[in-house]
């Protein structure tokens, strides 16, 4: 029985570490000056707050809704 619990614990730790690595922010990443979707200028405040951003706030919101609903573009 302890093998099953140990395996489950190991799997949970791997999943948690994978999820955390997805949300870590690379402070050295270079943000785009213009949105890759709508080509509008990305405000400096957003570029500083979210290093490496490639989308304006509006397009990012649409992208997140698309991903949440499962209708991701290819």
PEFEN-V823166 format. One line per field, one symbol per residue. ss: DSSP state (@ for helix, = for strand, . for the rest). psi: psi as a letter, one per 20 degrees, with the letter a starting at -180 (. if undefined). burial: 1 if it has 16 or more other C-alpha atoms within 10 Angstrom, else 0. A space follows every 10 residues. Layout:
ss: ???
psi: ???
burial: ???
//
This chain:
ss: .@@@@@@@@@ @@@@@@@@@@ @@@....... ...=...... =..@@@@@@. ......@@@@ @@@@@@@@@. ....
psi: hhgggggggg gggggghggh hhiqpoiiqp qqhqpigijq ppqhgghhhn pjqiqrgghg gggggghhij lpq.
burial: 0000000000 0000000000 0000000000 1111100000 0100001001 1111110010 0010000000 0000
//
